Amino acid sequence: MSTPLVEMKNVSIAFGGVHAVDDVSIELHAGEVVGLLGHNGAGKSTLIKMLSGAYKMDSGEIWIEGERATINSPADSRDYNIETIYQTLALADNLDAASNLFLGRELTTKLGFVDDGRMEAETRKIMARLNPNFKKLKEPVSALSGGQRQSVAIARAVYFNAKILIMDEPTAALGVHETAMVAELIGELKKQGLGIFLISHDTREMMDLCDRVSVMKNGKMVGTERVEDVTEDDILSMIILGKNPKAAA
């Protein structure tokens, strides 16, 4: 196997004596989608927040492309080409797609003015790569559908050279068509060699979108399995009972 894009080794974090993540290891390869499943409070979001720099782990190691990484803040995480797309998307509703894509990282002219024309041209280019059907470049993102808003958030991450993408419940509250659009986007990102951690409650979606699934319960890793090797019932058993039927087999 190639060197993983990400290796989290024996990571732990506790809040007020409660072990939110307890000695968990997980890895992610280029062009792979790894799903993280578990009940609320299982530790999956906390695990990923250590990778995104939102939380500082108490113990363990993070390795990025074979090198030990130090991640103490979201800025550190971005320096390792890790981008996080939270469920809220963190978009400015009153601004258009290009302004959101470059929010806080605006392109400027030689005289220091914001270069709207170049930002729009760059947005058209990245959107043509990710979602050729996206045409609403001039409208505020508040006027866009859920799937289109996801497109903008994903384009922002990819434009700034993300190699590792963390997606938190990307299809929550989306309809069937919109969910299919996000699935296509994820497929396109895989082809481009990104590694994606996908957090979701939807086991069916995970079976469709992921290469491997990792299940957590009570802060511990129950197991990681290739999607082709397990059934949806196997995954549900891991989530509910905290046991890996494949490991026991």
C-alpha positions, 0 to 999 in steps of 0.5 A: 500500500502507498503511504497514507495521506493521514494516519492518526495513531492512538489518539486520545482526548478527555473533557472533565475526566470523560474520555471522548476519544480513547486510544483511536487509530485510523488512516486515509489514503489518496483517492479514498473515502473513509466514512465515520459512523456512530451514535451522537457522542460516539466520538467521531466528530471529536476525533475529526476535530483533532485533525482539523485543529479545533481540539488539541489531543491529549496523547497520540500522533498524527502523521501526514503523508509519512511525516509527523504533524503538529496540529494545534489550530485550524491554521496548522491544519490548513498548512497540511492541506486539510480543509473542513466543510462543516454542516453549517458550510460557513458561507456568507449568505449575502455574497455570491459564489466567487466572493465566498470562494475567496472570502478572507483570501481575496485576489487583488490587483497590483494596486491592492484593489479586490480583483472581482474579475479574476476571482469570478474567472477562477470560480468559473474554472474550478466550478467547471471542474467540479460541477459543470451545471453550476451557472448561478455565479452572480447570485447571493448564495442564500438563493442557491439550493443546498447542493449548490451551496455544498458545491461552493464550499467544496470548490473553496476547499479544492481551490486552496489545494486541499489534499485531505477533506473532512465533510461533516454530514454533507447531505443532511437536509438535502433532497434526493436530487441534491444528495445525488449532486453531492455524491457526484462531487465526492466521486469527482474529488476521489478521481482527483486524488483527494482523501475524504473523511465523511461523517454521517448517520446514514448507513445506506449513504455510507455504503454508496459513497465510501470505500471503507467505514470506521465505526466508533462507540463510547470514544473507542474504535469498534472497527474499520471495514471495507464496504464490499466486505460488510452488509448494512446490518453488519454496520448497524450491529457495530454501531448499536452493539459495539462489536465487529461481526467481521472481526469475530468471524 
